[in-house]
Amino acid sequence: DTESLALRAEALTDWCQGFISGLAFKGLSQHSKNLSEEIQTIFYHFSEFAKLDIKSVAGGEEDEESFFEIFEYVRSATMMLY
C-alpha cells in the first residue's frame, strides 16, 4: 500500500498475466468446456485485468477505490479457484 497506485496496478496486471499463462500451460483456459460458467467468467475478468492500461491510472481517490475493488475481486476469486 505504500507504493504508487500505478506501480500496484502494473503489478496486478503482471500477476493476472502470469496466473492466466500458468493455467494455460496446464491446459486450462477461459474456453475449456469442463469449467463452470462462473470459473470461465473469472478467467475472462482476469484476462481483462491483464490488459489494464497503466497510463490511464491517475491515482486519484476514485482510482484508488476502483483498484481496491479489483484487487479484492482477484484475491477472492483466486481463493475460490483454489
The 8 nearest C-alpha neighbors of each residue, nearest first, counted from 0:
[[1, 2, 3, 7, 4, 6, 67, 63],
 [0, 2, 3, 4, 7, 6, 5, 63],
 [3, 1, 0, 6, 4, 7, 5, 8],
 [4, 2, 6, 5, 7, 1, 58, 0],
 [3, 5, 7, 6, 58, 8, 2, 63],
 [4, 6, 8, 3, 7, 56, 9, 53],
 [5, 7, 9, 3, 8, 4, 10, 2],
 [8, 6, 10, 4, 9, 5, 11, 3],
 [9, 7, 11, 5, 10, 6, 4, 12],
 [8, 10, 6, 12, 7, 11, 5, 13],
 [11, 9, 7, 13, 8, 12, 14, 6],
 [12, 10, 14, 8, 13, 9, 15, 7],
 [11, 13, 49, 15, 9, 14, 10, 48],
 [14, 12, 10, 16, 11, 15, 9, 17],
 [13, 15, 11, 17, 12, 16, 18, 10],
 [16, 14, 18, 12, 49, 17, 13, 45],
 [17, 15, 13, 49, 19, 14, 18, 20],
 [16, 18, 20, 14, 15, 19, 21, 13],
 [17, 19, 15, 21, 20, 16, 14, 22],
 [18, 20, 22, 16, 21, 17, 15, 23],
 [21, 19, 17, 23, 18, 22, 24, 16],
 [22, 20, 24, 18, 23, 19, 17, 25],
 [21, 23, 25, 19, 27, 24, 20, 18],
 [24, 22, 27, 26, 20, 25, 21, 28],
 [25, 23, 21, 22, 26, 20, 27, 19],
 [24, 26, 22, 23, 27, 21, 20, 28],
 [27, 25, 23, 24, 22, 28, 31, 21],
 [28, 26, 23, 22, 25, 31, 29, 24],
 [29, 27, 30, 31, 23, 26, 22, 42],
 [28, 30, 39, 42, 31, 43, 27, 40],
 [29, 31, 28, 32, 39, 27, 34, 33],
 [32, 30, 28, 33, 29, 34, 27, 39],
 [31, 33, 34, 30, 35, 29, 28, 39],
 [32, 34, 31, 35, 30, 27, 36, 39],
 [35, 33, 32, 31, 38, 39, 36, 30],
 [36, 34, 38, 37, 39, 33, 32, 40],
 [35, 37, 39, 38, 40, 34, 41, 29],
 [38, 36, 40, 35, 39, 41, 34, 42],
 [37, 39, 41, 40, 35, 36, 34, 42],
 [38, 40, 29, 36, 42, 41, 37, 43],
 [41, 39, 43, 37, 38, 42, 36, 44],
 [40, 42, 38, 44, 43, 39, 45, 37],
 [43, 41, 39, 29, 45, 40, 44, 46],
 [42, 44, 40, 46, 41, 45, 39, 29],
 [45, 43, 47, 41, 46, 42, 48, 40],
 [44, 46, 48, 42, 47, 43, 15, 41],
 [47, 45, 49, 43, 44, 48, 42, 50],
 [46, 48, 44, 50, 49, 45, 43, 51],
 [49, 47, 45, 51, 50, 46, 12, 44],
 [48, 50, 12, 46, 16, 15, 47, 51],
 [51, 49, 47, 48, 52, 46, 12, 16],
 [52, 50, 48, 49, 53, 12, 47, 8],
 [51, 53, 54, 55, 50, 56, 9, 49],
 [52, 54, 55, 56, 51, 5, 9, 8],
 [55, 53, 52, 56, 57, 5, 51, 9],
 [54, 56, 53, 52, 57, 51, 5, 58],
 [57, 55, 53, 54, 58, 5, 62, 52],
 [58, 56, 59, 55, 62, 5, 54, 4],
 [57, 59, 62, 4, 56, 63, 60, 5],
 [60, 58, 62, 61, 57, 63, 56, 64],
 [59, 61, 63, 62, 64, 58, 65, 57],
 [60, 62, 64, 63, 59, 65, 58, 66],
 [61, 63, 65, 59, 64, 60, 58, 66],
 [64, 62, 60, 66, 61, 65, 67, 59],
 [63, 65, 67, 61, 62, 66, 60, 68],
 [66, 64, 62, 68, 67, 63, 61, 69],
 [67, 65, 63, 69, 68, 64, 70, 62],
 [66, 68, 70, 64, 65, 69, 71, 63],
 [69, 67, 65, 71, 66, 70, 72, 64],
 [70, 68, 72, 66, 67, 71, 73, 65],
 [71, 69, 67, 73, 72, 68, 66, 74],
 [70, 72, 74, 68, 73, 69, 75, 67],
 [71, 73, 69, 75, 70, 74, 76, 68],
 [74, 72, 76, 70, 71, 75, 77, 69],
 [75, 73, 71, 77, 72, 76, 70, 78],
 [74, 76, 78, 72, 77, 73, 71, 79],
 [77, 75, 79, 73, 78, 74, 72, 80],
 [78, 76, 80, 74, 79, 75, 73, 81],
 [79, 77, 75, 81, 76, 80, 74, 73],
 [78, 80, 76, 77, 81, 75, 74, 38],
 [81, 79, 77, 78, 76, 38, 75, 41],
 [80, 78, 79, 77, 76, 75, 74, 38]]
